Amino acid sequence: MHKGNLVYVLPGGKKYHYKDDDCSYSSSIMKGTKKAKQITEDEAKRRGLTLCKSCRKEYQEDLRERPFGLIRSIFKKF
C-alpha cells in the first residue's frame, strides 16, 4: 500500500511510481538497479505525469480492501 506523499520519477519518464515492490519499476528503484528522483505526487501531477498502470492497479486493489477506502480518497481531494 502506498503511504506518504513522495513518488518516484525515472529520468525522462512520463509516469510516476509509488514506493511499492508490486511495481517492477519501483522494485528496481528500491534495489538500486534503476535511478529515479523522488518528488511529491502533486508535483508529478503538475508536470503532467500519470501514475503507472501497475501502481494504479495495486492502489485500486488496496482501496477496495479497506472499508470506506474509496470514500476517503474522494474526500481527501477536497
C-alpha positions as CSV (number, residue, x, y, z in Angstrom):
1,M,0.0,0.0,0.0
2,H,1.3,3.4,-0.9
3,K,1.9,5.7,2.1
4,G,3.3,9.2,2.1
5,N,3.4,11.9,-0.4
6,L,6.7,11.1,-2.3
7,V,6.8,9.2,-5.6
8,Y,9.5,8.0,-7.9
9,V,10.1,9.5,-11.4
10,L,12.6,8.0,-13.8
11,P,14.7,10.3,-15.9
12,G,12.7,11.3,-19.0
13,G,9.7,9.3,-17.8
14,K,6.1,10.2,-18.4
15,K,4.8,8.1,-15.4
16,Y,5.4,8.2,-11.7
17,H,5.6,5.3,-9.4
18,Y,4.6,4.7,-5.8
19,K,7.1,3.1,-3.4
20,D,5.7,-0.4,-3.7
21,D,7.5,-3.6,-4.5
22,D,4.5,-4.8,-6.5
23,C,5.6,-2.4,-9.3
24,S,8.6,-3.7,-11.2
25,Y,9.9,-0.2,-11.7
26,S,9.6,0.7,-8.0
27,S,11.1,-2.6,-7.1
28,S,14.1,-1.9,-9.3
29,I,14.5,1.6,-7.9
30,M,14.4,0.4,-4.3
31,K,17.0,-2.3,-5.2
32,G,19.2,0.4,-6.7
33,T,19.2,-1.1,-10.3
34,K,17.3,1.9,-11.7
35,K,17.9,5.6,-10.9
36,A,15.0,7.8,-10.1
37,K,14.2,11.1,-8.5
38,Q,11.7,11.5,-5.6
39,I,9.2,14.3,-5.9
40,T,5.8,14.9,-4.4
41,E,2.8,13.4,-6.1
42,D,1.3,16.9,-6.5
43,E,4.5,18.0,-8.3
44,A,4.3,14.9,-10.6
45,K,0.8,15.8,-11.5
46,R,1.7,19.4,-12.1
47,R,4.4,18.2,-14.5
48,G,1.7,16.2,-16.4
49,L,3.0,12.8,-15.3
50,T,0.5,10.0,-14.7
51,L,0.5,7.1,-12.3
52,C,1.9,3.9,-13.8
53,K,-0.5,1.2,-14.7
54,S,0.9,-1.3,-12.2
55,C,0.8,1.2,-9.3
56,R,-2.7,2.3,-10.2
57,K,-3.9,-1.3,-10.2
58,E,-2.3,-2.0,-6.8
59,Y,-3.7,1.2,-5.4
60,Q,-7.2,0.5,-6.5
61,E,-7.0,-3.0,-5.1
62,D,-5.8,-1.6,-1.7
63,L,-8.7,0.8,-1.7
64,R,-11.2,-2.0,-2.2
65,E,-9.7,-3.9,0.7
66,R,-10.1,-1.0,3.1
67,P,-13.5,-0.1,4.5
68,F,-14.6,3.2,3.1
69,G,-11.3,3.5,1.2
70,L,-12.8,4.9,-1.9
71,I,-14.9,7.4,0.0
72,R,-11.8,8.6,2.0
73,S,-9.8,9.0,-1.2
74,I,-12.5,11.1,-2.9
75,F,-12.9,13.4,0.1
76,K,-9.2,13.7,0.6
77,K,-9.1,15.8,-2.6
78,F,-11.4,18.5,-1.2
